[in-house]
Amino acid sequence: MLQHVTGRTTLRQSACVSATLAGLFTVCIASAADVKPQKPAVKKASQTAAPTDKCQRAAQATWARGVEGQRRADLGSGCFLNPIFAGDHPDPSILKDGTDYYMTFSSFDALPGLVVWHSRDLVNWQPLGPALTKYVGSIWAPELVKHAGRYFIYFPARSAKYRSIYVVWAEKISGPWSEPIDLKLPDYIDPGHAVGEDGKRYLFLSAGARVPLTEDGLATSGAPVKQYDGWRYPDDWVVESFSLEGPKIVRHGEYFHMLVAEGGTAGPATSHMIVSARAKSINGPWESSPLNPILRTRSPQERWWSKGHGTLVEGPDGHWLVVYHAYEKGFQTLGRQTLLEPIEWTADGWPKLSGLDPTRPIRRPTAGEHGEHAFALSDDFSKSRLGTQWAFCGGTDGDLKRARFDADGLLLKADGNSPADSSPLCFVAPDPAYMLDVEFESGKKATAGLVLYYNRRLYAGLAIGERHLIVHRYGQDRLLDRPEEIGHQGFLRLINDRHLVSLYYSADGKAWKRQDVRMDVSGYQHNTVGDFLSLRPALYAAGDGEVRFKNFKYVALP
């Protein structure tokens, strides 16, 4: 059941200023938003259908630009354009908490992980911080809920040696969060929390299973039992696999409604889909919707591929919506991005899409307060802590101790010999084209690198080592003579222009030399090498000693 409390934060509008990096590109950059107290908005009565959407006929069908030129869904005209979360934000789990909304996503191999975001209007979001700072494995589809005044995140974690589902909890959504607690469920993924008509708590799981929870939600109180067989799509549909997973439960009217994902997460563009079922009791029987699938990519010609993993949520104006993830056609390297669409309730109580085109502008929920979206990815490392954007890709507990700060920037302890074994410090890229700059100072035996990192097998970029300039290409390391003008201090630049990557170095940050090799990284994605990840900008330090990084800059390109 949905829980509601009063929220107390909102975001201040930002001004737009001009910024130029090295004379190459000029973009419109919004200044960072501050958080300030605000009275909660008054909630309007629930309605059953979204109004006619004039935004669909709007002339503007391209994104607005926010901080650093990043893509922004809010068009400033009362309309928004998907995705609401650009870049890799897979398996969205959303919580409505009074007039506040919170969301988190699968963080996979990134540590810290499970960053929680906050919004008042479902379109503009700001990060609160990570809920997980302890390594337990690769983090898959989570479930963020509130019950009896306490917040919980249930999530699967998988490593080479162990698999299970865990839970962390907090008294406040901003934390601190507990250490992860093992629920000892090795055979399942994708937990979905529900409270039955009897007041008891349950986790619905992959493969249509359900397990009862103790009253405090921190342990199971029985064995998993099959509840739902899923909906069988026609055999001639082109999908990856059946893969019944991602159960999400809400209560509306006299029914419990369950959305599940079927068809496989990636593979063919038409694989993933959202299937609906309902029951009057949490114990079933579960009846599949006659409208199934309620959402699916039907053709590879569509902009958004592999749509799936949806959750129903009531908007701030009382209308209902579905939040889900999808790949952007031609940009699977960005990972699965988060989209939002209005739904309607039929006369006999089934959820259905409102029929709007998700590639066109959609009316922004009107009752919610809105502020700046996202935040600057650039970092001068002056705050003596890692920014919320940063995480160690493939990191473990020991990696969190590798970063320290002094008056001149971030000092990253070297580890391993290349990006393959050094757990680079990475972040999610929201744009198809962008430029990265960073200044470095390295110890005599340390290597400083700026790369695009998919996983330990596949990365691309440039590094300066003890005696070599190193070109990383297709996950291989090519050693060249280090330029005479570059010592143990210098600058690195990487431009990713819609998968065409160019690499630069400079002694002074003014005169830049392009490395001869350019490369296409369009294949650095799940359908090539698996792992469900995205191609992420990253810094790495390898060898011995430390590397100091300063003045890291990110700018989205037109």
C-alpha positions as CSV (number, residue, x, y, z in Angstrom):
1,M,0.0,0.0,0.0
2,L,1.2,3.5,-0.6
3,Q,2.4,5.5,2.4
4,H,2.2,9.3,2.7
5,V,4.1,11.9,4.8
6,T,4.7,15.6,4.5
7,G,7.9,16.7,2.7
8,R,10.0,19.8,3.4
9,T,12.4,20.4,0.5
10,T,12.2,22.0,-2.8
11,L,14.6,23.4,-5.4
12,R,15.5,26.9,-6.3
13,Q,15.4,27.9,-10.0
14,S,18.8,28.4,-11.5
15,A,20.1,31.1,-13.8
16,C,21.7,30.4,-17.2
17,V,25.2,31.5,-17.9
18,S,27.5,31.0,-20.9
19,A,30.6,28.9,-20.6
20,T,33.4,28.1,-23.1
21,L,35.9,25.3,-22.8
22,A,39.2,25.9,-24.6
23,G,37.4,27.8,-27.3
24,L,35.9,24.7,-28.9
25,F,32.3,24.8,-27.8
26,T,30.0,27.3,-26.2
27,V,26.9,25.9,-24.4
28,C,24.3,27.3,-22.0
29,I,25.0,26.1,-18.5
30,A,22.7,26.5,-15.5
31,S,24.1,27.2,-12.1
32,A,23.7,24.6,-9.3
33,A,20.4,24.7,-7.4
34,D,20.2,25.1,-3.6
35,V,17.7,23.3,-1.3
36,K,15.5,25.5,0.9
37,P,12.5,25.0,3.1
38,Q,9.1,25.0,1.5
39,K,5.5,24.3,2.5
40,P,4.1,21.1,0.9
41,A,1.7,21.6,-2.0
42,V,-2.0,20.8,-1.5
43,K,-2.9,17.5,-3.1
44,K,-5.9,17.5,-5.5
45,A,-8.6,14.9,-5.7
46,S,-7.8,11.8,-7.7
47,Q,-9.2,11.5,-11.3
48,T,-9.4,8.6,-13.5
49,A,-8.1,9.8,-16.9
50,A,-5.5,12.2,-18.1
51,P,-6.8,15.3,-19.9
52,T,-6.2,15.9,-23.6
53,D,-2.5,16.6,-24.0
54,K,-1.9,19.7,-26.1
55,C,1.9,19.2,-25.6
56,Q,1.8,16.4,-28.2
57,R,1.1,19.1,-30.8
58,A,3.8,21.4,-29.6
59,A,6.4,22.5,-32.2
60,Q,9.3,21.7,-29.9
61,A,10.2,18.0,-30.0
62,T,13.8,18.3,-28.7
63,W,15.2,18.5,-25.2
64,A,15.8,21.6,-23.2
65,R,19.3,22.1,-21.9
66,G,20.2,22.3,-18.2
67,V,23.4,22.5,-16.2
68,E,26.5,22.0,-18.4
69,G,24.2,21.7,-21.4
70,Q,22.9,18.3,-20.2
71,R,19.6,17.1,-21.7
72,R,16.7,18.2,-19.7
73,A,13.1,16.7,-19.9
74,D,11.3,19.8,-18.6
75,L,10.8,22.1,-21.7
76,G,9.7,25.0,-19.5
77,S,6.4,25.3,-21.3
78,G,4.3,23.0,-19.1
79,C,5.5,20.0,-21.2
80,F,8.3,17.5,-20.8
81,L,10.1,15.2,-23.3
82,N,11.3,11.7,-22.3
83,P,13.5,10.5,-20.8
84,I,13.0,12.1,-17.4
85,F,16.4,10.5,-16.4
86,A,18.8,10.5,-19.3
87,G,21.7,8.0,-19.2
88,D,21.9,4.7,-17.4
89,H,19.1,4.6,-14.8
90,P,17.7,1.1,-15.2
91,D,15.0,-0.7,-13.2
92,P,13.4,2.4,-11.7
93,S,11.8,2.0,-8.3
94,I,9.6,4.9,-7.3
95,L,8.0,5.9,-4.0
96,K,5.2,8.4,-3.5
97,D,5.5,9.9,0.0
98,G,2.9,12.6,0.5
99,T,3.8,15.4,-1.9
100,D,7.3,14.0,-2.4
101,Y,8.6,11.4,-4.8
102,Y,11.7,9.3,-4.4
103,M,13.4,7.1,-6.9
104,T,16.4,4.7,-7.0
105,F,17.8,2.4,-9.7
106,S,20.0,-0.6,-10.2
107,S,23.6,0.5,-9.6
108,F,25.2,-2.8,-10.7
109,D,29.0,-2.7,-10.2
110,A,29.2,0.9,-9.0
111,L,30.1,1.6,-5.4
112,P,28.7,3.6,-3.6
113,G,25.4,2.5,-5.0
114,L,21.6,2.9,-4.9
115,V,21.6,6.7,-5.1
116,V,18.2,8.0,-4.0
117,W,16.6,10.9,-5.9
118,H,13.9,13.4,-4.9
119,S,11.2,15.2,-6.9
120,R,7.9,17.1,-6.4
121,D,6.6,16.8,-10.0
122,L,8.0,13.5,-11.4
123,V,10.0,15.3,-14.1
124,N,12.7,17.3,-12.3
125,W,14.9,15.4,-9.8
126,Q,17.8,16.0,-7.5
127,P,20.0,13.4,-5.8
128,L,20.0,12.9,-2.0
129,G,22.9,10.5,-1.9
130,P,23.7,6.8,-2.0
131,A,22.0,4.2,0.3
132,L,24.7,1.6,-0.1
133,T,28.4,2.0,0.8
134,K,29.3,-1.6,1.5
135,Y,30.2,-4.1,-1.3
136,V,27.9,-7.1,-1.5
137,G,28.0,-7.7,-5.3
138,S,26.5,-6.3,-8.4
139,I,23.2,-4.5,-7.5
140,W,20.2,-5.4,-9.6
141,A,16.6,-4.2,-9.7
142,P,15.8,-2.6,-6.3
143,E,12.5,-1.8,-4.5
144,L,12.2,1.5,-2.5
145,V,9.3,1.5,-0.1
146,K,8.1,3.1,3.2
147,H,6.3,1.2,5.8
148,A,5.3,2.2,9.4
149,G,7.4,5.4,9.2
150,R,10.6,3.7,8.1
151,Y,12.2,3.5,4.6
152,F,13.5,0.3,3.1
153,I,15.3,-0.7,-0.1
154,Y,15.2,-4.3,-1.1
155,F,17.7,-5.4,-3.7
156,P,19.4,-8.4,-5.3
157,A,23.2,-8.6,-5.2
158,R,25.2,-11.0,-7.2
159,S,28.9,-11.9,-7.2
160,A,31.0,-14.8,-8.5
161,K,30.7,-16.6,-5.2
162,Y,27.3,-15.6,-3.7
163,R,23.8,-14.4,-4.7
164,S,21.0,-13.2,-2.5
165,I,18.5,-10.5,-1.9
166,Y,19.3,-7.9,0.8
167,V,17.6,-5.0,2.6
168,V,18.8,-1.7,4.0
169,W,16.6,0.6,6.0
170,A,16.6,4.2,7.4
171,E,14.5,6.4,9.6
172,K,14.9,9.3,7.2
173,I,15.1,9.0,3.4
174,S,18.3,11.1,3.5
175,G,19.9,8.4,5.7
176,P,21.9,7.2,7.4
177,W,21.1,3.8,6.0
178,S,21.7,0.5,7.7
179,E,24.3,-2.1,6.8
180,P,22.8,-4.5,4.2
181,I,20.9,-7.5,5.8
182,D,20.9,-10.8,3.9
183,L,17.4,-12.2,3.4
184,K,19.0,-15.5,2.1
185,L,17.1,-15.7,-1.2
186,P,19.7,-17.0,-3.6
187,D,17.4,-18.2,-6.4
188,Y,15.4,-15.0,-7.1
189,I,15.8,-11.4,-8.2
190,D,13.7,-8.2,-8.5
191,P,11.9,-8.0,-5.2
192,G,8.6,-6.1,-5.1
193,H,7.2,-5.1,-1.7
194,A,3.5,-5.4,-0.8
195,V,1.2,-5.2,2.2
196,G,-1.8,-7.4,2.0
197,E,-5.4,-6.8,3.2
198,D,-4.4,-8.7,6.3
199,G,-1.6,-6.1,7.1
200,K,1.1,-8.7,6.5
201,R,4.2,-7.8,4.5
202,Y,5.4,-9.7,1.4
203,L,8.1,-9.7,-1.3
204,F,7.0,-10.6,-4.7
205,L,9.9,-12.1,-6.7
206,S,11.0,-13.1,-10.1
207,A,9.4,-16.2,-11.7
208,G,6.1,-15.3,-10.2
209,A,7.1,-16.2,-6.6
210,R,6.2,-14.5,-3.3
211,V,7.7,-14.8,0.1
212,P,6.3,-13.5,3.5
213,L,8.3,-11.1,5.6
214,T,8.5,-10.6,9.3
215,E,6.7,-7.6,10.7
216,D,9.9,-5.5,10.7
217,G,10.6,-6.4,7.1
218,L,14.1,-7.5,7.9
219,A,13.8,-11.2,7.4
220,T,11.6,-13.8,5.7
221,S,9.0,-15.7,7.6
222,G,8.4,-18.6,5.2
223,A,9.5,-20.2,1.9
224,P,8.8,-18.6,-1.5
225,V,5.7,-19.9,-3.2
226,K,4.6,-19.5,-6.8
227,Q,1.8,-17.0,-7.2
228,Y,1.6,-16.0,-10.9
229,D,2.5,-17.8,-14.1
230,G,2.7,-14.6,-16.2
231,W,1.0,-13.8,-19.5
232,R,2.0,-15.8,-22.5
233,Y,2.7,-13.7,-25.6
234,P,2.3,-15.1,-29.1
235,D,5.1,-17.5,-30.0
236,D,6.1,-15.5,-33.2
237,W,6.9,-12.3,-31.3
238,V,10.6,-11.5,-31.5
239,V,11.8,-11.4,-27.9
240,E,14.9,-12.4,-26.0
241,S,13.4,-14.8,-23.5
242,F,10.3,-15.2,-21.3
243,S,12.0,-13.9,-18.2
244,L,9.1,-13.2,-15.8
245,E,10.5,-10.6,-13.4
246,G,10.2,-7.1,-11.9
247,P,6.9,-7.4,-10.0
248,K,5.6,-4.1,-8.7
249,I,2.4,-4.0,-6.6
250,V,0.0,-1.1,-6.0
251,R,-3.5,-1.0,-4.6
252,H,-6.2,0.9,-6.6
253,G,-9.9,0.6,-5.9
254,E,-10.8,-2.9,-4.8
255,Y,-7.8,-4.6,-6.5
256,F,-4.2,-5.2,-6.0
257,H,-2.5,-4.5,-9.3
258,M,0.8,-6.1,-10.3
259,L,3.0,-5.0,-13.2
260,V,5.7,-7.5,-14.3
261,A,8.3,-7.5,-17.0
262,E,8.5,-10.2,-19.6
263,G,10.4,-10.8,-22.8
264,G,14.0,-10.2,-21.6
265,T,15.8,-7.0,-20.8
266,A,17.8,-6.5,-24.0
267,G,18.5,-8.5,-27.2
268,P,16.0,-7.7,-30.0
269,A,14.5,-4.2,-29.8
270,T,11.0,-5.7,-29.4
271,S,11.9,-7.9,-26.4
272,H,10.9,-6.2,-23.2
273,M,7.3,-5.5,-22.3
274,I,5.1,-4.6,-19.3
275,V,2.3,-7.0,-18.4
276,S,-0.5,-6.3,-16.0
277,A,-2.5,-8.6,-13.6
278,R,-4.8,-8.0,-10.7
279,A,-6.4,-9.7,-7.7
280,K,-8.9,-8.7,-5.0
281,S,-6.7,-10.5,-2.4
282,I,-2.9,-10.4,-2.0
283,N,-3.2,-14.2,-2.1
284,G,-4.7,-14.2,-5.6
285,P,-5.9,-15.6,-7.8
286,W,-4.2,-13.2,-10.2
287,E,-6.0,-12.4,-13.4
288,S,-4.0,-11.3,-16.5
289,S,-5.2,-8.1,-18.1
290,P,-7.1,-8.4,-21.5
291,L,-5.0,-5.4,-22.6
292,N,-1.6,-7.1,-22.2
293,P,1.0,-6.2,-22.9
294,I,0.1,-2.7,-21.7
295,L,3.5,-1.4,-23.0
296,R,6.0,-2.7,-25.5
297,T,8.3,-1.7,-28.3
298,R,6.5,-3.0,-31.4
299,S,9.0,-2.1,-34.1
300,P,12.8,-1.5,-34.3
301,Q,11.9,1.8,-36.1
302,E,10.7,3.3,-32.8
303,R,13.0,5.7,-30.8
304,W,12.8,3.7,-27.6
305,W,13.8,0.0,-27.6
306,S,13.1,-2.8,-25.0
307,K,10.5,-0.8,-23.0
308,G,9.8,-2.5,-19.7
309,H,10.1,-2.8,-15.9
310,G,7.3,-0.5,-15.1
311,T,5.7,0.8,-11.9
312,L,2.3,2.6,-11.5
313,V,2.4,5.9,-9.6
314,E,-0.2,8.5,-8.8
315,G,1.0,12.0,-9.9
316,P,0.8,15.2,-7.9
317,D,-2.4,16.2,-9.8
318,G,-4.2,13.0,-9.1
319,H,-3.6,11.4,-12.5
320,W,-1.8,8.2,-12.8
321,L,1.4,7.4,-14.7
322,V,3.8,4.6,-15.4
323,V,7.6,4.9,-15.0
324,Y,9.7,2.5,-16.9
325,H,13.1,2.0,-18.6
326,A,14.2,1.7,-22.3
327,Y,17.2,1.9,-24.5
328,E,17.5,4.8,-26.9
329,K,17.7,3.6,-30.5
330,G,21.3,4.0,-31.7
331,F,22.6,4.8,-28.2
332,Q,22.5,1.5,-26.3
333,T,25.9,2.7,-24.9
334,L,24.0,5.1,-22.7
335,G,22.3,2.2,-20.9
336,R,18.6,2.0,-20.0
337,Q,17.0,5.4,-19.5
338,T,13.9,6.2,-17.4
339,L,10.7,7.3,-19.1
340,L,7.3,8.5,-17.9
341,E,3.9,8.1,-19.5
342,P,0.3,8.9,-18.4
343,I,-2.1,6.0,-18.0
344,E,-5.8,5.7,-17.7
345,W,-8.1,3.4,-15.7
346,T,-10.7,1.7,-17.9
347,A,-14.4,1.5,-16.8
348,D,-13.8,-2.0,-15.5
349,G,-10.7,-1.0,-13.6
350,W,-7.7,-2.0,-15.7
351,P,-4.7,0.3,-16.3
352,K,-3.9,1.2,-19.9
353,L,-1.7,3.7,-21.7
354,S,-3.3,7.0,-22.5
355,G,-2.3,6.6,-26.2
356,L,0.3,9.5,-26.2
357,D,3.4,9.3,-28.3
358,P,6.4,9.0,-25.8
359,T,8.7,10.6,-28.4
360,R,6.7,13.8,-28.4
361,P,6.3,16.3,-25.6
362,I,3.8,15.3,-22.8
363,R,2.0,17.5,-20.3
364,R,4.0,17.9,-17.1
365,P,2.0,17.0,-14.0
366,T,0.7,20.4,-13.0
367,A,0.2,20.4,-9.3
368,G,3.8,19.5,-8.3
369,E,6.4,22.1,-7.5
370,H,9.3,21.9,-9.9
371,G,12.9,23.1,-9.7
372,E,16.3,22.4,-11.4
373,H,17.0,18.9,-12.7
374,A,20.2,16.9,-12.0
375,F,23.4,18.7,-11.1
376,A,26.9,19.5,-12.5
377,L,29.1,16.6,-13.3
378,S,32.1,18.8,-13.4
379,D,34.2,18.6,-10.2
380,D,37.1,20.7,-8.9
381,F,37.4,18.3,-6.0
382,S,37.4,21.1,-3.5
383,K,34.8,19.7,-1.2
384,S,37.0,17.1,0.5
385,R,34.6,14.3,-0.5
386,L,33.5,12.5,-3.6
387,G,30.6,14.1,-5.4
388,T,27.3,12.2,-5.6
389,Q,28.0,11.5,-9.3
390,W,31.2,9.5,-8.6
391,A,31.4,5.7,-7.9
392,F,34.1,3.1,-8.3
393,C,33.2,0.9,-11.3
394,G,33.8,-2.7,-10.3
395,G,34.7,-1.4,-6.9
396,T,34.8,-3.1,-3.5
397,D,35.1,-1.8,0.1
398,G,38.8,-1.2,-0.3
399,D,38.4,1.1,-3.2
400,L,36.4,3.6,-1.1
401,K,39.6,4.1,0.9
402,R,41.7,4.9,-2.2
403,A,40.3,8.5,-2.5
404,R,41.6,11.3,-0.3
405,F,41.7,15.1,-0.7
406,D,44.0,18.0,0.0
407,A,43.9,21.7,-0.9
408,D,44.9,20.9,-4.5
409,G,42.4,18.3,-5.4
410,L,41.6,14.5,-5.4
411,L,44.4,12.1,-4.6
412,L,43.6,8.6,-6.0
413,K,45.8,5.8,-4.8
414,A,47.0,3.7,-7.8
415,D,45.8,0.2,-8.2
416,G,46.3,-2.5,-10.8
417,N,48.0,-2.0,-14.1
418,S,45.2,-0.6,-16.4
419,P,41.4,0.1,-16.3
420,A,40.9,-3.7,-16.4
421,D,42.1,-4.1,-12.8
422,S,42.1,-0.6,-11.3
423,S,38.4,0.0,-10.5
424,P,38.1,3.4,-12.3
425,L,36.2,6.3,-10.7
426,C,33.2,6.7,-13.0
427,F,29.8,8.4,-13.5
428,V,26.7,8.1,-15.6
429,A,26.8,10.1,-18.9
430,P,23.4,11.6,-19.8
431,D,24.2,12.8,-23.3
432,P,25.0,11.3,-26.7
433,A,27.9,13.8,-27.2
434,Y,30.2,15.4,-24.6
435,M,33.7,16.6,-23.8
436,L,35.8,15.7,-20.8
437,D,38.8,17.6,-19.5
438,V,41.0,16.9,-16.5
439,E,44.3,18.1,-15.1
440,F,46.6,15.5,-13.4
441,E,49.8,15.2,-11.4
442,S,51.2,11.6,-11.1
443,G,53.9,10.0,-9.0
444,K,56.9,8.7,-10.9
445,K,55.6,5.2,-11.1
446,A,51.9,6.0,-11.4
447,T,49.7,6.1,-14.5
448,A,46.9,8.7,-14.9
449,G,44.1,8.0,-17.3
450,L,40.8,9.4,-18.7
451,V,38.7,6.7,-20.3
452,L,35.2,5.6,-21.3
453,Y,34.6,2.4,-19.3
454,Y,32.1,-0.3,-19.9
455,N,33.6,-3.2,-17.9
456,R,37.0,-4.8,-17.2
457,R,37.1,-6.2,-20.7
458,L,36.0,-3.2,-22.7
459,Y,37.2,0.5,-22.4
460,A,38.7,3.3,-24.5
461,G,40.7,6.3,-23.7
462,L,44.1,7.9,-23.0
463,A,46.7,7.7,-20.2
464,I,50.1,9.0,-19.3
465,G,52.4,6.5,-17.6
466,E,56.0,6.5,-16.3
467,R,57.5,6.1,-19.7
468,H,54.6,5.8,-22.1
469,L,51.5,7.4,-23.6
470,I,48.9,4.7,-23.5
471,V,46.0,4.4,-25.9
472,H,43.2,2.2,-24.7
473,R,41.2,0.8,-27.6
474,Y,38.8,-2.2,-27.6
475,G,39.9,-3.1,-24.1
476,Q,43.5,-3.4,-25.2
477,D,46.5,-1.2,-24.2
478,R,48.8,0.3,-26.8
479,L,52.0,1.7,-25.5
480,L,53.6,4.7,-27.3
481,D,56.5,6.9,-26.4
482,R,55.5,9.6,-23.9
483,P,55.6,13.0,-25.6
484,E,58.6,15.1,-24.5
485,E,56.5,18.0,-23.4
486,I,54.4,15.9,-21.0
487,G,56.0,15.1,-17.7
488,H,54.3,13.9,-14.6
489,Q,51.9,16.8,-14.8
490,G,49.5,17.7,-17.7
491,F,46.0,17.7,-19.1
492,L,43.9,15.0,-20.8
493,R,40.8,15.5,-23.0
494,L,38.3,13.1,-24.4
495,I,35.5,14.0,-26.8
496,N,32.7,11.4,-27.4
497,D,30.7,12.8,-30.4
498,R,27.9,10.2,-30.8
499,H,30.3,7.3,-30.5
500,L,33.2,8.8,-32.4
501,V,36.0,9.3,-29.8
502,S,38.9,11.7,-30.1
503,L,41.7,11.9,-27.6
504,Y,43.9,14.9,-26.7
505,Y,46.8,15.8,-24.3
506,S,48.3,19.1,-23.3
507,A,51.2,20.4,-21.2
508,D,49.4,23.6,-20.2
509,G,45.7,23.1,-20.9
510,K,45.9,25.6,-23.7
511,A,47.8,24.0,-26.6
512,W,46.2,20.6,-27.3
513,K,47.6,17.8,-29.4
514,R,45.2,15.2,-30.8
515,Q,46.3,11.6,-30.6
516,D,46.3,10.1,-34.1
517,V,43.8,7.3,-33.4
518,R,40.1,7.9,-33.4
519,M,37.7,5.2,-32.6
520,D,34.0,4.1,-32.8
521,V,32.6,2.9,-29.5
522,S,29.0,2.2,-30.6
523,G,29.6,-1.5,-29.8
524,Y,30.5,-0.9,-26.2
525,Q,27.1,-2.1,-24.9
526,H,25.2,-5.0,-23.5
527,N,24.2,-6.6,-26.8
528,T,27.9,-7.0,-27.6
529,V,29.5,-8.0,-24.2
530,G,26.6,-8.4,-21.7
531,D,26.6,-7.3,-18.1
532,F,23.6,-4.8,-18.5
533,L,25.9,-1.8,-18.1
534,S,26.6,1.5,-19.9
535,L,29.7,3.3,-21.2
536,R,30.8,5.7,-18.5
537,P,33.4,8.5,-18.3
538,A,36.0,7.5,-15.8
539,L,39.3,8.5,-14.2
540,Y,41.8,5.9,-13.2
541,A,45.1,5.6,-11.4
542,A,47.3,2.5,-11.9
543,G,50.8,1.4,-11.0
544,D,52.4,2.6,-7.7
545,G,51.8,5.8,-5.7
546,E,49.1,8.3,-6.3
547,V,47.6,10.5,-9.0
548,R,46.2,13.9,-8.2
549,F,43.2,14.9,-10.3
550,K,42.1,18.6,-10.5
551,N,39.5,20.6,-12.4
552,F,37.5,17.8,-14.0
553,K,35.1,19.3,-16.6
554,Y,32.1,17.9,-18.4
555,V,30.2,19.7,-21.1
556,A,27.4,18.2,-23.3
557,L,27.9,19.0,-27.0
558,P,25.2,20.0,-29.5
